[in-house]
Structure formats: structure tokens, C-alpha cells
Amino acid sequence: MRNKFEADPQYLALAEQARIAQAKLEADYPGLFVTDEELRARRQKAMQAVKDDPGFKKAVNDRGQAYREQQEYLLMNDERLAELVERIDRTNQ
């Protein structure tokens, strides 16, 4: 549809209004428009700050253990899911 109306004056005016509104939002609320790279960098920095903290290490370990137990439970109690996981594993070998 965009190609069909790319030269239409009303479409062009609307597209310009949208561009202006987006620029205003980004200027007024810069914290709302964060890139994936910025989020990744913030997360990495936060993790570096606590990487040696025993409480953090325990929380990470507990979370991993809970995930593994959840997966084990699902595979033990859902035959179809277990079959699908087995097929995927065979395909990846």
C-alpha cells in the first residue's frame, strides 16, 4: 500500500507528521528509545558490578537449577514434548 500511495500528497503529509511526532517523542523522552546494544551494555555493566557477590552467584545458580528442574518436569510429564525434544536432538547430531 505504501508503494501505491508513495506520491499521494495526503500520504506524504501524514508520513511527515508521523516523522515529526516520532522526533518529538525521542527528544522529549530519550529514555524510552534505547537500542538493544545499549540495553546489552547496561546489563553487562550491572553483571560485572556484582559478578563476585556471593548472593548474586547463588541467585544465578538457583535460577539455573530451577530452569533445569522445570525442563525435566515438563519432559517427564508431557510425552509429546519429550518426543519432540528427542527428534530435535537426533536431528542436531
C-alpha positions as CSV (number, residue, x, y, z in Angstrom):
1,M,0.0,0.0,0.0
2,R,2.9,2.3,0.8
3,N,4.2,2.0,-2.8
4,K,0.7,2.6,-4.2
5,F,0.4,5.9,-2.4
6,E,4.0,7.0,-2.2
7,A,3.3,10.1,-4.3
8,D,-0.1,10.9,-2.8
9,P,0.1,14.3,-1.2
10,Q,-2.1,13.2,1.8
11,Y,0.1,10.2,2.4
12,L,3.2,12.3,2.2
13,A,1.7,14.9,4.7
14,L,0.8,12.1,7.1
15,A,4.2,10.5,6.8
16,E,5.8,13.8,7.6
17,Q,3.5,14.3,10.6
18,A,4.5,10.9,11.8
19,R,8.2,11.6,11.4
20,I,7.9,14.9,13.3
21,A,5.9,13.3,16.1
22,Q,8.5,10.5,16.4
23,A,11.3,13.0,16.6
24,K,9.5,15.0,19.3
25,L,8.9,11.8,21.3
26,E,12.5,10.8,21.1
27,A,13.6,14.3,22.1
28,D,11.1,14.6,24.9
29,Y,11.6,11.1,26.3
30,P,15.0,9.9,25.3
31,G,15.0,7.1,27.9
32,L,12.1,5.4,26.1
33,F,14.1,4.8,22.9
34,V,17.0,2.6,23.9
35,T,18.7,0.4,21.5
36,D,19.3,-3.3,22.0
37,E,23.1,-2.6,22.2
38,E,22.5,0.0,24.9
39,L,20.4,-2.5,26.9
40,R,23.0,-5.2,26.5
41,A,25.8,-2.9,27.6
42,R,23.8,-1.8,30.7
43,R,23.1,-5.4,31.6
44,Q,26.8,-6.4,31.1
45,K,27.9,-3.5,33.3
46,A,25.4,-4.4,36.0
47,M,26.5,-8.0,35.9
48,Q,30.2,-7.0,36.1
49,A,29.5,-5.0,39.2
50,V,28.1,-8.0,41.1
51,K,29.9,-10.9,39.5
52,D,31.9,-11.6,42.6
53,D,29.0,-11.1,45.0
54,P,28.2,-14.5,46.7
55,G,24.5,-13.6,46.8
56,F,24.4,-12.9,43.1
57,K,26.3,-16.1,42.3
58,K,23.8,-18.1,44.4
59,A,20.8,-16.4,42.7
60,V,22.2,-17.2,39.3
61,N,22.8,-20.8,40.3
62,D,19.4,-21.1,41.9
63,R,17.7,-19.7,38.8
64,G,19.6,-22.2,36.5
65,Q,18.7,-25.1,38.8
66,A,15.1,-24.1,38.8
67,Y,15.1,-23.9,35.0
68,R,16.7,-27.3,34.7
69,E,14.2,-28.8,37.1
70,Q,11.3,-27.2,35.2
71,Q,12.5,-28.7,31.9
72,E,13.0,-32.1,33.5
73,Y,9.5,-32.0,34.9
74,L,8.0,-31.0,31.6
75,L,9.8,-33.8,29.7
76,M,8.8,-36.4,32.3
77,N,5.1,-35.3,32.3
78,D,4.5,-34.5,28.6
79,E,5.1,-37.4,26.3
80,R,4.6,-35.4,23.2
81,L,7.1,-32.7,24.3
82,A,9.6,-35.4,25.2
83,E,9.1,-36.9,21.7
84,L,9.7,-33.6,20.0
85,V,12.8,-32.8,22.0
86,E,14.2,-36.3,21.2
87,R,13.5,-35.7,17.5
88,I,15.3,-32.3,17.6
89,D,18.2,-33.9,19.4
90,R,18.5,-36.6,16.8
91,T,18.4,-34.0,14.0
92,N,21.1,-31.9,15.6
93,Q,23.5,-34.9,15.9
